[in-house]
Amino acid sequence: MAKFNIIQLSEFDTTQKIIESLSNVCTRAVLFSILDASKDATMIADEIKISLSTVYKSLSVLEDLTLVEINKFVISPEGKKIKQYRSRISKVEITLDGHEPVLNLYPNTKPARSL
């Protein structure tokens, strides 16, 4: 069986994936945007002035890491079902313990506002 080096192993490490996602300025901006209120992707894109495709990509990454949740669905005037997202975390702490990062995620306990 082949041995993996530290870089290869970190690809499978959830802590590493969360740190990498939060180091991306767009992903962080998306997360901050939905901290206090549920918003759909278009609202997020308009608010933080980035492309809709970048918002969807960021939301996909954050959802895969369970850092955001679909708070509710709304029906548009055209009858489309639109997801509204909300951050599941309110605070992140990253510390170093030897050569390993330690990640502490704090839940978002604020009641969600709708816009």
Backbone as a printed PyTorch tensor [residue, N CA C, xyz], in Angstrom:
tensor([[[  0.8370,  -1.1750,   0.0000],
         [  0.0000,   0.0000,   0.0000],
         [  0.8890,   1.2480,   0.0000]],

        [[  0.5620,   2.2080,  -0.8490],
         [  1.3630,   3.4180,  -0.9770],
         [  1.1870,   4.3040,   0.2490]],

        [[  2.2830,   4.9300,   0.6640],
         [  2.2150,   5.8690,   1.7770],
         [  1.9560,   7.2610,   1.2190]],

        [[  1.1270,   8.0220,   1.9230],
         [  0.8210,   9.3800,   1.5160],
         [  1.7280,  10.3490,   2.2630]],

        [[  2.1270,  11.4260,   1.5740],
         [  2.8850,  12.4630,   2.2700],
         [  1.9080,  13.4190,   2.9600]],

        [[  2.4400,  14.3380,   3.7360],
         [  1.6050,  15.2360,   4.5370],
         [  0.6810,  16.0880,   3.6670]],

        [[  1.1430,  16.5130,   2.4990],
         [  0.3120,  17.3160,   1.5990],
         [ -0.8480,  16.4790,   1.0800]],

        [[ -0.5790,  15.2540,   0.6900],
         [ -1.6430,  14.3840,   0.1960],
         [ -2.6420,  14.0610,   1.2970]],

        [[ -2.1750,  13.8290,   2.4990],
         [ -3.0760,  13.5320,   3.6050],
         [ -3.9670,  14.7190,   3.9360]],

        [[ -3.4320,  15.9280,   3.8220],
         [ -4.2160,  17.1100,   4.1630],
         [ -5.3930,  17.3100,   3.2140]],

        [[ -5.3340,  16.7200,   2.0180],
         [ -6.4550,  16.8170,   1.0880],
         [ -7.6960,  16.1250,   1.6390]],

        [[ -7.5100,  15.1640,   2.5440],
         [ -8.6270,  14.4110,   3.1090],
         [ -9.0150,  14.9060,   4.4990]],

        [[ -8.2950,  15.8830,   5.0140],
         [ -8.4910,  16.3940,   6.3650],
         [ -9.5450,  17.5020,   6.3520]],

        [[-10.6440,  17.2920,   7.0620],
         [-11.7270,  18.2720,   7.0830],
         [-11.2690,  19.5960,   7.6780]],

        [[-10.4660,  19.5500,   8.7280],
         [ -9.9460,  20.7840,   9.3210],
         [ -9.1870,  21.5890,   8.2780]],

        [[ -8.3400,  20.9240,   7.5160],
         [ -7.5680,  21.5970,   6.4740],
         [ -8.4950,  22.1880,   5.4130]],

        [[ -9.5180,  21.4530,   5.0250],
         [-10.4600,  21.9500,   4.0110],
         [-11.2000,  23.1900,   4.5100]],

        [[-11.5900,  23.1950,   5.7750],
         [-12.2760,  24.3640,   6.3320],
         [-11.3350,  25.5600,   6.3750]],

        [[-10.1040,  25.3520,   6.8120],
         [ -9.1250,  26.4460,   6.8540],
         [ -8.8920,  27.0010,   5.4500]],

        [[ -8.7400,  26.1220,   4.4700],
         [ -8.5370,  26.5690,   3.0910],
         [ -9.7400,  27.3490,   2.5790]],

        [[-10.9390,  26.8820,   2.8690],
         [-12.1220,  27.5900,   2.3790],
         [-12.2450,  28.9620,   3.0280]],

        [[-11.9340,  29.0620,   4.3120],
         [-12.0300,  30.3440,   5.0050],
         [-10.8960,  31.2980,   4.6410]],

        [[ -9.8460,  30.7770,   4.0380],
         [ -8.7590,  31.6570,   3.5950],
         [ -9.1020,  32.3480,   2.2760]],

        [[-10.1530,  31.8940,   1.6120],
         [-10.5930,  32.5040,   0.3600],
         [-11.4720,  33.7120,   0.6750]],

        [[-11.0980,  34.8790,   0.1730],
         [-11.7950,  36.1210,   0.5070],
         [-13.2560,  36.0930,   0.0560]],

        [[-13.5490,  35.5100,  -1.0890],
         [-14.9350,  35.4540,  -1.5700],
         [-15.7820,  34.5350,  -0.6980]],

        [[-15.2370,  33.3870,  -0.3530],
         [-15.9660,  32.4460,   0.4960],
         [-16.2370,  33.0630,   1.8640]],

        [[-15.2480,  33.7560,   2.3950],
         [-15.4280,  34.4400,   3.6830],
         [-16.4970,  35.5200,   3.5890]],

        [[-16.4800,  36.2890,   2.5110],
         [-17.4700,  37.3530,   2.3270],
         [-18.8840,  36.7740,   2.2440]],

        [[-19.0260,  35.6490,   1.5570],
         [-20.3320,  34.9820,   1.4690],
         [-20.7800,  34.5590,   2.8640]],

        [[-19.8960,  33.9630,   3.6170],
         [-20.2280,  33.5030,   4.9690],
         [-20.6280,  34.6750,   5.8690]],

        [[-19.8810,  35.7780,   5.8120],
         [-20.2120,  36.9560,   6.6180],
         [-21.5680,  37.5320,   6.2220]],

        [[-21.8870,  37.4610,   4.9440],
         [-23.1350,  38.0220,   4.4360],
         [-24.3640,  37.3270,   5.0100]],

        [[-24.2360,  36.0460,   5.3200],
         [-25.3950,  35.2780,   5.7950],
         [-25.2860,  34.9230,   7.2770]],

        [[-24.5220,  35.7050,   7.9890],
         [-24.3480,  35.4680,   9.4210],
         [-25.6160,  35.8080,  10.2040]],

        [[-26.2220,  36.9430,   9.9110],
         [-27.3800,  37.4140,  10.6810],
         [-28.7200,  37.2170,   9.9930]],

        [[-28.6920,  37.0450,   8.6770],
         [-29.9500,  36.9490,   7.9320],
         [-29.8450,  35.9100,   6.8280]],

        [[-30.9500,  35.2370,   6.5770],
         [-31.0180,  34.2790,   5.4720],
         [-31.1170,  35.0460,   4.1630]],

        [[-30.3460,  34.6040,   3.1740],
         [-30.3560,  35.2730,   1.8730],
         [-30.2160,  34.2450,   0.7720]],

        [[-30.7550,  34.5910,  -0.3900],
         [-30.5380,  33.7250,  -1.5470],
         [-29.2570,  34.1630,  -2.2560]],

        [[-28.8250,  33.3640,  -3.2030],
         [-27.5440,  33.6170,  -3.8770],
         [-27.5180,  34.9700,  -4.5800]],

        [[-28.6210,  35.3580,  -5.1990],
         [-28.6700,  36.6420,  -5.9050],
         [-28.5130,  37.8040,  -4.9310]],

        [[-29.1670,  37.7190,  -3.7910],
         [-29.0420,  38.7730,  -2.7750],
         [-27.5980,  38.8890,  -2.2920]],

        [[-26.9600,  37.7500,  -2.0890],
         [-25.5630,  37.7420,  -1.6340],
         [-24.6650,  38.3820,  -2.6860]],

        [[-24.8330,  37.9760,  -3.9460],
         [-24.0100,  38.5130,  -5.0430],
         [-24.1730,  40.0240,  -5.1530]],

        [[-25.4140,  40.5030,  -5.0540],
         [-25.6700,  41.9440,  -5.1390],
         [-25.0410,  42.6860,  -3.9590]],

        [[-25.1410,  42.1120,  -2.7830],
         [-24.6280,  42.7700,  -1.5780],
         [-23.1110,  42.8860,  -1.5690]],

        [[-22.4250,  41.8020,  -1.9170],
         [-20.9630,  41.8290,  -1.8010],
         [-20.2630,  42.0700,  -3.1410]],

        [[-21.0540,  42.2860,  -4.1760],
         [-20.5300,  42.7000,  -5.4950],
         [-19.5610,  41.6880,  -6.0990]],

        [[-19.9750,  40.4140,  -6.0870],
         [-19.2130,  39.3870,  -6.7980],
         [-20.1800,  38.6390,  -7.7080]],

        [[-19.6300,  37.8870,  -8.6340],
         [-20.4770,  37.2010,  -9.6110],
         [-21.3380,  36.1350,  -8.9420]],

        [[-22.4760,  35.8870,  -9.5550],
         [-23.3930,  34.8730,  -9.0490],
         [-22.7510,  33.4890,  -9.0660]],

        [[-21.9510,  33.2170, -10.1030],
         [-21.2910,  31.9030, -10.1750],
         [-20.2930,  31.7250,  -9.0270]],

        [[-19.6010,  32.7950,  -8.6390],
         [-18.6740,  32.7250,  -7.5070],
         [-19.4350,  32.4770,  -6.2090]],

        [[-20.5880,  33.1120,  -6.0690],
         [-21.4170,  32.8910,  -4.8800],
         [-21.8630,  31.4330,  -4.8170]],

        [[-22.3550,  30.9020,  -5.9420],
         [-22.8030,  29.5050,  -5.9540],
         [-21.6540,  28.5420,  -5.6410]],

        [[-20.4810,  28.8320,  -6.1850],
         [-19.3270,  27.9690,  -5.9060],
         [-18.9710,  28.0230,  -4.4180]],

        [[-18.9490,  29.2250,  -3.8520],
         [-18.6410,  29.3870,  -2.4300],
         [-19.6810,  28.6910,  -1.5590]],

        [[-20.9530,  28.8560,  -1.9000],
         [-22.0190,  28.2100,  -1.1290],
         [-21.9120,  26.6930,  -1.1970]],

        [[-21.5460,  26.1830,  -2.3580],
         [-21.3900,  24.7380,  -2.5210],
         [-20.2830,  24.2070,  -1.6100]],

        [[-19.1520,  24.9080,  -1.5970],
         [-18.0290,  24.5100,  -0.7340],
         [-18.4480,  24.5800,   0.7340]],

        [[-19.0680,  25.6830,   1.1170],
         [-19.4850,  25.8660,   2.5100],
         [-20.5470,  24.8520,   2.9290]],

        [[-21.4360,  24.5220,   2.0040],
         [-22.4760,  23.5320,   2.3050],
         [-21.8640,  22.1360,   2.4570]],

        [[-20.9120,  21.7990,   1.5990],
         [-20.2280,  20.5020,   1.7070],
         [-19.5070,  20.3580,   3.0470]],

        [[-19.0030,  21.4650,   3.5630],
         [-18.2930,  21.4590,   4.8430],
         [-19.2360,  21.6670,   6.0340]],

        [[-20.5250,  21.7390,   5.7550],
         [-21.6010,  21.9670,   6.7380],
         [-21.4310,  23.2700,   7.5200]],

        [[-20.8620,  24.2770,   6.8780],
         [-20.7120,  25.5840,   7.5110],
         [-21.9060,  26.4870,   7.2320]],

        [[-22.6920,  26.1430,   6.2180],
         [-23.9350,  26.8610,   5.9320],
         [-25.0540,  25.8380,   5.8130]],

        [[-26.2630,  26.3470,   5.9560],
         [-27.4330,  25.4900,   5.7970],
         [-28.4710,  26.2200,   4.9570]],

        [[-29.3440,  25.4480,   4.3700],
         [-30.4910,  26.0410,   3.6940],
         [-31.5110,  26.2980,   4.7880]],

        [[-31.7400,  27.5680,   5.0590],
         [-32.6180,  27.9580,   6.1560],
         [-34.0850,  27.8050,   5.7770]],

        [[-34.3830,  28.1250,   4.5210],
         [-35.7570,  27.9770,   4.0470],
         [-35.7880,  28.1040,   2.5310]],

        [[-36.9370,  27.7850,   1.9780],
         [-37.1790,  27.9560,   0.5560],
         [-38.2550,  29.0200,   0.3960]],

        [[-38.0960,  29.8560,  -0.6240],
         [-39.1440,  30.8170,  -0.9700],
         [-39.5300,  30.5700,  -2.4190]],

        [[-40.7460,  30.9040,  -2.7470],
         [-41.2370,  30.7400,  -4.1120],
         [-41.2260,  32.1100,  -4.7770]],

        [[-40.5520,  32.2030,  -5.9200],
         [-40.4670,  33.4630,  -6.6560],
         [-41.8030,  33.7410,  -7.3450]],

        [[-42.0090,  34.9750,  -7.8140],
         [-43.2330,  35.2870,  -8.5630],
         [-43.4040,  34.4070,  -9.8100]],

        [[-42.2810,  33.9020, -10.3300],
         [-42.3310,  33.0210, -11.5010],
         [-42.6050,  31.5690, -11.1080]],

        [[-42.7020,  31.3020,  -9.8140],
         [-42.9850,  29.9540,  -9.3370],
         [-41.7510,  29.0980,  -9.0850]],

        [[-40.5680,  29.7070,  -9.1380],
         [-39.3340,  28.9530,  -8.8830],
         [-39.0770,  28.8430,  -7.3800]],

        [[-38.5550,  27.6930,  -6.9790],
         [-38.1960,  27.4510,  -5.5800],
         [-36.7630,  27.9550,  -5.3740]],

        [[-36.6020,  28.9290,  -4.4800],
         [-35.3020,  29.5680,  -4.2640],
         [-34.8110,  29.2530,  -2.8520]],

        [[-33.5620,  28.7830,  -2.7700],
         [-32.9510,  28.4650,  -1.4780],
         [-32.4680,  29.7400,  -0.7960]],

        [[-32.7060,  29.8220,   0.5000],
         [-32.1300,  30.8900,   1.3070],
         [-31.1520,  30.2470,   2.2910]],

        [[-29.9360,  30.7710,   2.2870],
         [-28.8390,  30.1930,   3.0590],
         [-28.5710,  30.9970,   4.3210]],

        [[-28.0190,  30.3180,   5.2930],
         [-27.6300,  30.9630,   6.5450],
         [-26.3840,  30.2820,   7.0850]],

        [[-25.5060,  31.0630,   7.6870],
         [-24.2910,  30.5220,   8.2970],
         [-24.6490,  29.6950,   9.5240]],

        [[-24.0260,  28.5430,   9.6520],
         [-24.2220,  27.6950,  10.8370],
         [-23.2120,  28.0380,  11.9290]],

        [[-22.2210,  28.8630,  11.5890],
         [-21.1980,  29.2350,  12.5670],
         [-21.1670,  30.7480,  12.7470]],

        [[-20.8070,  31.1720,  13.9430],
         [-20.6940,  32.6080,  14.2050],
         [-19.2580,  33.0240,  14.4910]],

        [[-18.4220,  32.0340,  14.8000],
         [-17.0440,  32.3520,  15.1710],
         [-16.1620,  31.1490,  14.8730]],

        [[-14.9270,  31.4440,  14.4620],
         [-13.9350,  30.4010,  14.1890],
         [-12.6420,  30.7870,  14.8980]],

        [[-12.0350,  29.8160,  15.5470],
         [-10.7100,  30.0110,  16.1400],
         [ -9.7890,  28.9310,  15.5960]],

        [[ -8.6350,  29.3730,  15.1380],
         [ -7.6220,  28.4310,  14.6560],
         [ -6.3810,  28.6320,  15.5130]],

        [[ -5.9340,  27.5680,  16.1470],
         [ -4.7190,  27.6220,  16.9500],
         [ -3.7870,  26.5150,  16.4810]],

        [[ -2.5340,  26.6370,  16.8430],
         [ -1.5630,  25.6160,  16.4780],
         [ -1.1780,  24.8130,  17.7070]],

        [[ -1.1910,  23.5040,  17.5380],
         [ -0.7780,  22.5870,  18.5960],
         [  0.3290,  21.7310,  18.0030]],

        [[  1.5580,  22.1430,  18.2540],
         [  2.6750,  21.4630,  17.5970],
         [  2.6500,  21.8070,  16.1130]],

        [[  2.5520,  20.7970,  15.2970],
         [  2.5120,  21.0140,  13.8520],
         [  1.1080,  20.8750,  13.2800]],

        [[  0.1210,  20.7520,  14.1360],
         [ -1.2500,  20.5450,  13.6840],
         [ -2.1330,  21.7370,  14.0390]],

        [[ -2.9610,  22.1970,  13.0940],
         [ -3.9230,  23.2420,  13.4320],
         [ -5.0880,  22.6480,  14.2230]],

        [[ -5.5850,  23.4230,  15.1720],
         [ -6.7650,  23.0360,  15.9400],
         [ -7.8510,  24.0450,  15.5980]],

        [[ -8.9800,  23.5430,  15.1610],
         [-10.0730,  24.3830,  14.6940],
         [-11.2290,  24.3040,  15.6780]],

        [[-11.6810,  25.4520,  16.1440],
         [-12.8640,  25.5230,  17.0050],
         [-13.9300,  26.3200,  16.2780]],

        [[-15.0680,  25.6890,  16.0390],
         [-16.1980,  26.3320,  15.3800],
         [-17.2870,  26.5620,  16.4140]],

        [[-17.8410,  27.7640,  16.4290],
         [-18.8830,  28.1060,  17.3850],
         [-20.2010,  28.2750,  16.6400]],

        [[-21.2710,  27.6500,  17.1280],
         [-22.5420,  27.6830,  16.4000],
         [-23.1570,  29.0750,  16.3510]],

        [[-23.8680,  29.3100,  15.2900],
         [-24.6040,  30.5560,  15.1060],
         [-25.9560,  30.3820,  15.7940]],

        [[-26.1020,  30.9800,  16.9470],
         [-27.3280,  30.8110,  17.7300],
         [-28.2830,  31.9900,  17.5970]],

        [[-27.9050,  32.9870,  16.8030],
         [-28.7790,  34.1430,  16.6150],
         [-29.9940,  33.7200,  15.7940]],

        [[-31.1760,  34.2280,  16.1320],
         [-32.3350,  33.9150,  15.2970],
         [-32.1560,  34.5270,  13.9070]],

        [[-32.5370,  33.7750,  12.9030],
         [-32.3700,  34.2410,  11.5210],
         [-33.3920,  35.3190,  11.1970]],

        [[-32.9010,  36.3790,  10.5800],
         [-33.7920,  37.4160,  10.0560],
         [-34.0140,  37.1220,   8.5880]],

        [[-35.1800,  37.4320,   8.1030],
         [-35.4550,  37.3060,   6.6710],
         [-35.4360,  38.6890,   6.0590]],

        [[-34.8980,  38.7690,   4.8660],
         [-34.8540,  40.0600,   4.1690],
         [-35.8820,  40.1040,   3.0760]]])
